[in-house]
Amino acid sequence: MGSDTETEKKRTPLALAPIAKPLAGKKLCKRTLKLVRRASEAKCLKRGVKEVVKSIRRGNKGLCVIAGNISPIDVITHVPILCEEANVPYIYVPSKEDLATAGTTKRPTCCVLVLTKPTKGELSEEVKEKLKSDYDQVVTEVAEATSAMF
């Protein structure tokens, strides 16, 4: 009677940060997490604030996906500013747990950077094409969400 099941945990509303804009809708969130999963499989993903900031400062391009339910919020407040300065598109997703699951880690993740190219080695043509089409689709929708925000 008092057990915590997966469905009970999913129903609890998330406390989103007030700066979580542009926030991905249901459809965009699903596509974004799918892109993160594909990028993780292809080794084109940087996880965590420290790695993401380092990659952006080094000039790596990609899509920054930030969790909206981070506490304390000070951990990620500088990431959107860095992204805007470097012309890197970014989007917020509602849950850090879902972001970690998509990035194939058990630990909840604040933010990830989906890179356009792997850091080491080369991808097969088929994997590169799938990743590129997903990436382009999500970035287009993120651009639309961002322009609608302003």
Rosetta silent file (secondary structure, phi, psi, omega in degrees, C-alpha in Angstrom):
SEQUENCE: MGSDTETEKKRTPLALAPIAKPLAGKKLCKRTLKLVRRASEAKCLKRGVKEVVKSIRRGNKGLCVIAGNISPIDVITHVPILCEEANVPYIYVPSKEDLATAGTTKRPTCCVLVLTKPTKGELSEEVKEKLKSDYDQVVTEVAEATSAMF
SCORE:     score description
SCORE:     0.000 S_00000001
   1 L     0.000  -39.521 -178.580    0.000    0.000    0.000 S_00000001
   2 L  -103.382   20.798 -176.834    2.783    2.439    0.807 S_00000001
   3 L   -82.701  147.291  176.726    5.275    1.191   -1.779 S_00000001
   4 L   -91.354  112.303  175.878    6.897    3.515   -4.301 S_00000001
   5 L  -102.674  169.114 -179.612    6.350    2.208   -7.793 S_00000001
   6 H   -60.136  -40.168 -177.540    7.629    3.685  -11.022 S_00000001
   7 H   -68.038  -35.379  177.968    4.205    5.070  -11.964 S_00000001
   8 H   -67.186  -37.991  179.226    3.820    6.862   -8.632 S_00000001
   9 H   -67.975  -35.788 -177.930    7.238    8.486   -9.028 S_00000001
  10 H   -69.411  -28.604 -175.460    6.435    9.651  -12.564 S_00000001
  11 H   -75.074  -23.195 -177.350    3.231   11.420  -11.471 S_00000001
  12 L   -67.316  130.574 -178.626    4.885   13.807   -9.048 S_00000001
  13 L   -68.753  145.229 -179.347    5.257   17.241  -10.656 S_00000001
  14 L   -86.741  142.651  175.200    8.795   18.479  -11.179 S_00000001
  15 L   -87.422   97.553 -177.122    9.967   21.725   -9.606 S_00000001
  16 L   -81.536  146.591  177.730   11.296   23.482  -12.689 S_00000001
  17 L   -70.810  145.580 -179.710   13.817   26.289  -12.431 S_00000001
  18 L   -65.898  -19.669  179.734   12.483   29.744  -13.331 S_00000001
  19 L   -90.274    3.648 -175.208   15.244   30.185  -15.937 S_00000001
  20 L   -74.635   68.959  177.554   14.268   26.974  -17.785 S_00000001
  21 L  -137.409  131.664    2.869   13.362   28.676  -21.047 S_00000001
  22 L   -79.153  128.051  178.770   13.087   27.499  -23.828 S_00000001
  23 E   -92.559  130.809 -179.178   11.590   24.374  -22.279 S_00000001
  24 L   -69.093  136.323  173.100   11.018   21.472  -24.651 S_00000001
  25 L   -73.755 -176.446 -176.894    7.427   20.332  -25.074 S_00000001
  26 H   -59.794  -47.905 -175.924    6.486   16.656  -24.923 S_00000001
  27 H   -67.749  -46.561  179.554    7.239   15.926  -28.583 S_00000001
  28 H   -66.218  -36.460  178.166   10.478   17.930  -28.725 S_00000001
  29 H   -62.174  -44.008  179.842   11.597   16.456  -25.401 S_00000001
  30 H   -62.879  -43.514  178.808   11.118   12.936  -26.747 S_00000001
  31 H   -65.981  -40.168 -179.383   13.080   13.744  -29.925 S_00000001
  32 H   -64.609  -44.793  179.548   15.836   15.461  -27.958 S_00000001
  33 H   -66.397  -32.624  175.677   16.279   12.525  -25.583 S_00000001
  34 H   -65.485  -40.924  176.824   16.331   10.159  -28.577 S_00000001
  35 H   -63.148  -42.103  178.649   19.110   12.285  -30.094 S_00000001
  36 H   -61.681  -41.780  179.142   21.026   12.166  -26.794 S_00000001
  37 H   -62.843  -46.076  178.964   20.698    8.363  -26.738 S_00000001
  38 H   -62.304  -41.763 -179.570   21.985    8.061  -30.328 S_00000001
  39 H   -65.953  -35.539  178.236   24.853   10.450  -29.610 S_00000001
  40 H   -65.368  -41.699  178.052   25.795    8.464  -26.514 S_00000001
  41 H   -64.995  -32.813 -178.125   25.940    5.256  -28.531 S_00000001
  42 L   -91.123    5.903 -179.394   28.113    7.003  -31.137 S_00000001
  43 L    60.249   38.513  178.190   30.445    8.510  -28.478 S_00000001
  44 L  -115.693   39.682 -172.749   29.465   12.062  -29.491 S_00000001
  45 E  -135.068  135.198  172.018   28.317   13.191  -26.049 S_00000001
  46 E  -111.493  127.876 -176.334   29.823   15.260  -23.238 S_00000001
  47 E  -109.908  141.457  174.486   28.141   14.774  -19.849 S_00000001
  48 L    90.175  154.356 -175.790   28.085   17.106  -16.863 S_00000001
  49 H   -60.012  -45.182 -175.561   28.619   20.820  -16.364 S_00000001
  50 H   -61.744  -47.512  179.528   32.410   20.618  -16.215 S_00000001
  51 H   -66.558  -40.231 -178.515   32.821   18.686  -19.490 S_00000001
  52 H   -64.588  -47.388  179.756   30.196   20.765  -21.303 S_00000001
  53 H   -61.538  -42.854  179.355   31.762   24.084  -20.283 S_00000001
  54 H   -61.470  -43.417 -179.193   35.228   22.842  -21.241 S_00000001
  55 H   -66.374  -41.931 -179.832   33.997   21.705  -24.670 S_00000001
  56 H   -65.369  -41.931  179.719   32.152   24.958  -25.394 S_00000001
  57 H   -66.062  -29.654  178.061   35.186   27.032  -24.380 S_00000001
  58 L   -78.409   -7.708  176.623   37.383   24.930  -26.680 S_00000001
  59 L    96.878    9.858  177.338   35.085   25.795  -29.584 S_00000001
  60 L   -70.064  138.999 -179.741   33.269   22.481  -30.042 S_00000001
  61 L  -103.913  153.629  179.084   29.875   22.879  -31.694 S_00000001
  62 E   167.417 -158.616  178.945   26.730   20.936  -30.956 S_00000001
  63 E  -117.171  125.989  179.069   23.440   21.057  -29.067 S_00000001
  64 E   -95.636  123.793  178.919   23.426   21.692  -25.320 S_00000001
  65 E  -111.829  120.243 -174.666   20.610   19.922  -23.450 S_00000001
  66 E  -116.153  138.453  177.353   20.058   21.223  -19.914 S_00000001
  67 E   -77.829  141.719 -176.564   17.851   19.712  -17.216 S_00000001
  68 L   -91.106  -10.802 -176.237   15.182   22.050  -15.851 S_00000001
  69 L  -108.971   43.798 -179.078   14.852   20.577  -12.358 S_00000001
  70 L   -86.523  136.347  176.096   18.332   21.343  -11.030 S_00000001
  71 L  -138.986  126.706   -2.508   18.745   22.394   -7.425 S_00000001
  72 L   -73.975  149.707 -174.189   20.600   24.600   -6.556 S_00000001
  73 H   -68.928  -22.123 -178.438   20.082   26.518   -9.770 S_00000001
  74 H   -60.205  -20.174 -178.573   23.475   28.265   -9.477 S_00000001
  75 H   -62.534  -34.841 -173.519   25.126   25.105  -10.800 S_00000001
  76 L  -118.522    3.820 -174.505   23.895   25.741  -14.358 S_00000001
  77 L   -62.766  -26.336 -178.578   23.093   29.470  -14.583 S_00000001
  78 L   -84.429  -16.153 -174.880   26.290   30.231  -16.540 S_00000001
  79 H   -65.786  -47.353  178.431   25.791   27.490  -19.163 S_00000001
  80 H   -60.985  -34.460  178.822   23.104   29.259  -21.301 S_00000001
  81 H   -65.882  -44.401  176.586   25.222   32.431  -21.368 S_00000001
  82 H   -59.455  -42.786 -179.019   28.258   30.460  -22.579 S_00000001
  83 H   -62.951  -43.489  179.922   26.095   28.789  -25.221 S_00000001
  84 H   -64.954  -40.211  178.261   24.760   32.119  -26.500 S_00000001
  85 H   -64.322  -34.879 -177.652   28.263   33.618  -26.691 S_00000001
  86 L   -94.247    5.454 -177.590   29.538   30.599  -28.645 S_00000001
  87 L    56.578   42.067  176.269   26.412   30.375  -30.872 S_00000001
  88 L  -103.349  122.396  178.620   25.612   26.904  -29.541 S_00000001
  89 L   -67.535  145.328  178.556   21.869   26.112  -29.482 S_00000001
  90 E  -138.770  154.360  179.901   20.480   24.972  -26.134 S_00000001
  91 E  -146.491  147.677  176.085   17.197   23.568  -24.841 S_00000001
  92 E   -98.828  139.880  171.277   15.863   22.643  -21.420 S_00000001
  93 E  -114.643  151.839 -172.946   14.228   19.279  -20.725 S_00000001
  94 L   -64.374  -32.281 -169.161   12.050   18.779  -17.632 S_00000001
  95 L  -126.878  131.064  175.659   13.956   15.968  -15.890 S_00000001
  96 H   -73.294  -26.667  178.004   17.622   15.347  -15.078 S_00000001
  97 H   -67.986  -43.847  177.531   16.818   11.679  -14.468 S_00000001
  98 H   -64.529  -37.373  178.864   15.426   11.250  -18.003 S_00000001
  99 H   -64.687  -39.927  178.285   18.460   13.072  -19.388 S_00000001
 100 H   -67.909  -40.370  178.587   20.803   10.686  -17.573 S_00000001
 101 H   -62.267  -43.238  178.604   18.862    7.644  -18.772 S_00000001
 102 H   -65.929  -32.876  179.055   19.073    8.863  -22.363 S_00000001
 103 L   -86.158   11.536  178.498   22.800    9.505  -21.916 S_00000001
 104 L    54.830   44.912  170.272   23.257    5.933  -20.630 S_00000001
 105 L  -129.114  151.077  179.169   24.346    6.862  -17.102 S_00000001
 106 L   -83.656  -25.886 -177.916   22.672    5.942  -13.852 S_00000001
 107 L   -79.768  131.170  176.660   23.635    9.208  -12.167 S_00000001
 108 L   -56.822  137.892 -173.060   21.274   12.180  -12.807 S_00000001
 109 L  -117.202  132.976  179.765   22.925   14.633  -15.196 S_00000001
 110 L   -70.169  -47.901 -178.005   22.608   18.437  -15.205 S_00000001
 111 E  -154.697  155.407  175.785   23.489   18.968  -18.837 S_00000001
 112 E  -135.028  154.524  176.065   24.909   17.239  -21.882 S_00000001
 113 E  -119.305  116.356  177.293   26.453   18.489  -25.105 S_00000001
 114 E   -86.243  111.900 -177.541   25.607   16.555  -28.265 S_00000001
 115 E   -82.283  152.729  177.820   28.639   17.004  -30.513 S_00000001
 116 L   -80.125  -24.982  178.125   28.431   17.084  -34.290 S_00000001
 117 L  -132.339  149.330  176.754   31.591   14.948  -34.583 S_00000001
 118 L   -68.563  151.283 -179.475   33.071   12.328  -32.248 S_00000001
 119 L   -69.781  -33.888  179.315   36.070   13.434  -30.216 S_00000001
 120 L  -130.334  142.667  174.276   38.106   10.388  -31.290 S_00000001
 121 L    75.500 -168.932 -179.267   37.947    8.233  -34.391 S_00000001
 122 L  -126.815  154.283  176.847   35.372    8.188  -37.163 S_00000001
 123 L   -97.040  154.677  173.651   31.768    7.052  -37.403 S_00000001
 124 L   -69.471  156.575 -175.684   30.393    4.695  -40.014 S_00000001
 125 H   -60.001  -39.141 -178.293   28.458    6.418  -42.785 S_00000001
 126 H   -65.980  -46.196  179.646   25.127    4.918  -41.682 S_00000001
 127 H   -66.139  -41.197  179.439   25.478    6.024  -38.034 S_00000001
 128 H   -61.294  -41.719 -179.289   26.727    9.453  -39.102 S_00000001
 129 H   -65.892  -44.232  178.512   23.701    9.927  -41.391 S_00000001
 130 H   -62.188  -46.552 -179.229   21.172    8.934  -38.685 S_00000001
 131 H   -63.105  -42.190 -179.514   22.815   11.174  -36.109 S_00000001
 132 H   -64.360  -43.237 -179.046   23.014   14.092  -38.555 S_00000001
 133 H   -67.005  -43.082  176.326   19.325   13.849  -39.546 S_00000001
 134 H   -61.845  -44.619 -179.013   18.184   13.639  -35.892 S_00000001
 135 H   -60.506  -48.427 -179.287   20.506   16.503  -34.952 S_00000001
 136 H   -61.474  -41.171 -179.688   19.280   18.754  -37.775 S_00000001
 137 H   -63.297  -46.891 -178.669   15.637   18.040  -36.942 S_00000001
 138 H   -67.724  -42.712 -179.098   16.041   18.835  -33.233 S_00000001
 139 H   -63.160  -37.580  177.001   18.173   21.954  -33.838 S_00000001
 140 H   -62.507  -44.971  179.270   15.527   23.306  -36.246 S_00000001
 141 H   -67.676  -35.085  177.012   12.801   22.812  -33.637 S_00000001
 142 H   -65.454  -41.035  177.736   15.003   24.364  -30.932 S_00000001
 143 H   -61.696  -41.185  177.589   15.547   27.404  -33.147 S_00000001
 144 H   -64.304  -42.838  179.618   11.772   27.721  -33.615 S_00000001
 145 H   -64.936  -39.059  179.946   11.183   27.404  -29.847 S_00000001
 146 H   -68.397  -42.052 -179.335   13.857   30.001  -29.122 S_00000001
 147 H   -69.240  -31.405  177.367   12.505   32.486  -31.675 S_00000001
 148 H   -70.670  -26.412 -179.556    8.973   32.031  -30.292 S_00000001
 149 H   -69.305  -36.253 -178.042   10.320   32.839  -26.830 S_00000001
 150 L   -96.058    0.000    0.000   11.524   36.292  -27.891 S_00000001
